[in-house]
Amino acid sequence: MEQLILTTASPEETAELAEKLGALLQAGDVLTLEGDLGAGKTTFTKGLAKGLGVKRVVNSPTFTIIKEYKGRVPFYHMDVYRLENSDEDLGFEEYFEGEGVTVVEWAQFIADRLPEELLNIDIRRTGDETRELKFTPAGDRFIKVCRELEK
């Protein structure tokens, strides 16, 4: 499987799809999240967190770079936009190889630090409420996750 493309008709559907994905994830999983401003990355992340059993309100970590949440496994939400052209090492490997699930926004800025196996999710607006989500799995684990998500 090279890519799984799904569409949603509302923010609620986007969150529900993400919640379904969250329920399939396990410790050590890394997801990269792409999309323009207003594409639905935060909506998606909130649904993902719900699927991971996070009870706290989830919002963008723009000014803190990394936010940590407790769920059935720890959930790490990173926004590494401010690290463009930076050599700062924030211990990413500890997160990626740790006991939680990590979502990285603006992952291209730390591409050389990402694990080989991950799931890239690209969210694009196709209308006022509709979104196209492209899931690109790298590694057998994420191919299986995408097949489950497709059902």
C-alpha positions as CSV (number, residue, x, y, z in Angstrom):
1,M,0.0,0.0,0.0
2,E,1.5,3.3,-1.1
3,Q,-1.2,5.6,0.2
4,L,-4.7,5.6,1.6
5,I,-6.9,8.5,0.7
6,L,-10.1,9.2,2.6
7,T,-12.5,12.1,2.6
8,T,-14.5,13.6,5.3
9,A,-17.6,15.9,5.0
10,S,-17.3,17.8,8.3
11,P,-15.0,18.6,11.2
12,E,-16.9,16.0,13.2
13,E,-16.2,13.3,10.6
14,T,-12.5,14.3,10.6
15,A,-12.3,14.0,14.3
16,E,-14.1,10.6,14.2
17,L,-11.7,9.3,11.7
18,A,-8.8,10.4,13.8
19,E,-10.4,8.8,16.9
20,K,-10.6,5.5,15.0
21,L,-6.9,5.8,14.1
22,G,-6.0,6.7,17.7
23,A,-7.6,3.5,18.9
24,L,-5.2,1.5,16.6
25,L,-2.0,3.2,17.8
26,Q,0.5,1.9,20.3
27,A,3.6,3.0,22.2
28,G,6.4,4.0,19.9
29,D,4.2,5.1,17.0
30,V,5.2,8.3,15.2
31,L,2.9,10.3,13.0
32,T,3.7,13.4,10.9
33,L,0.9,15.8,10.2
34,E,0.8,18.2,7.2
35,G,-1.7,20.6,6.0
36,D,-2.3,24.3,5.3
37,L,-3.6,26.7,8.0
38,G,-7.2,25.8,8.7
39,A,-7.0,22.4,7.0
40,G,-8.0,20.7,10.2
41,K,-4.8,19.5,11.8
42,T,-6.0,20.6,15.3
43,T,-9.4,19.0,14.8
44,F,-7.6,15.8,13.7
45,T,-5.2,15.8,16.6
46,K,-8.1,16.3,19.1
47,G,-9.8,13.2,17.7
48,L,-6.6,11.3,17.7
49,A,-6.1,12.2,21.4
50,K,-9.7,11.0,22.2
51,G,-8.9,7.7,20.5
52,L,-5.8,7.4,22.8
53,G,-7.9,8.0,25.9
54,V,-6.7,11.6,26.6
55,K,-9.2,13.4,28.8
56,R,-7.6,16.9,28.8
57,V,-8.3,19.6,26.2
58,V,-5.8,19.3,23.4
59,N,-4.6,22.4,21.6
60,S,-1.7,23.4,19.3
61,P,1.7,23.5,21.0
62,T,2.9,26.4,18.8
63,F,4.7,28.3,21.5
64,T,5.8,25.3,23.6
65,I,7.0,23.0,20.8
66,I,6.0,19.8,22.7
67,K,2.8,19.1,24.8
68,E,2.4,15.9,26.7
69,Y,-0.9,14.3,27.6
70,K,-1.8,11.2,29.6
71,G,-4.0,8.6,28.0
72,R,-3.9,4.8,27.7
73,V,-0.4,5.5,26.5
74,P,1.3,9.0,26.7
75,F,0.5,11.3,23.8
76,Y,3.2,13.8,22.6
77,H,2.1,16.6,20.3
78,M,4.9,18.5,18.7
79,D,4.9,21.6,16.5
80,V,8.5,22.1,15.3
81,Y,7.8,25.0,13.0
82,R,10.0,27.3,15.2
83,L,13.0,24.9,14.8
84,E,13.5,25.7,11.1
85,N,17.2,26.4,10.6
86,S,17.9,25.3,14.1
87,D,20.3,22.7,15.3
88,E,18.6,22.5,18.7
89,D,18.3,19.0,20.0
90,L,15.2,18.5,22.2
91,G,15.7,14.8,22.7
92,F,13.3,13.8,19.9
93,E,14.6,10.2,19.9
94,E,13.5,9.8,23.5
95,Y,9.9,10.6,22.4
96,F,10.1,8.6,19.2
97,E,11.4,5.5,20.9
98,G,9.5,6.0,24.1
99,E,6.3,4.7,25.6
100,G,3.9,7.0,23.9
101,V,2.5,8.1,20.6
102,T,4.0,11.1,18.9
103,V,2.4,13.5,16.4
104,V,4.8,16.0,14.7
105,E,3.6,19.0,12.8
106,W,6.0,20.7,10.4
107,A,8.1,17.5,10.5
108,Q,10.2,18.6,7.4
109,F,12.2,20.8,9.8
110,I,13.5,17.8,11.7
111,A,13.3,15.2,8.9
112,D,16.8,13.9,9.6
113,R,15.7,13.0,13.2
114,L,12.5,11.2,12.3
115,P,12.4,7.4,12.5
116,E,12.2,5.4,9.3
117,E,8.9,3.9,10.2
118,L,6.1,6.4,10.6
119,L,2.7,7.4,9.2
120,N,2.5,10.7,7.3
121,I,-1.0,12.3,7.2
122,D,-1.6,15.1,4.8
123,I,-4.9,17.0,5.3
124,R,-6.2,19.2,2.5
125,R,-9.3,21.4,2.2
126,T,-11.6,20.4,-0.7
127,G,-14.5,22.6,0.4
128,D,-15.8,24.7,3.3
129,E,-16.3,21.5,5.4
130,T,-14.8,18.7,3.3
131,R,-11.3,17.4,3.7
132,E,-9.1,14.9,1.8
133,L,-6.7,13.0,4.1
134,K,-3.8,11.1,2.6
135,F,-2.2,8.5,4.8
136,T,1.3,7.5,3.6
137,P,2.7,4.6,5.6
138,A,6.4,3.9,6.0
139,G,6.9,0.4,7.4
140,D,4.8,-2.8,7.8
141,R,3.2,-1.7,11.0
142,F,1.7,1.4,9.4
143,I,0.6,-0.5,6.3
144,K,-1.4,-2.7,8.7
145,V,-2.8,0.4,10.5
146,C,-4.0,1.9,7.2
147,R,-5.7,-1.4,6.2
148,E,-7.6,-1.4,9.5
149,L,-8.5,2.3,9.1
150,E,-9.8,1.6,5.6
151,K,-12.4,-0.9,6.9
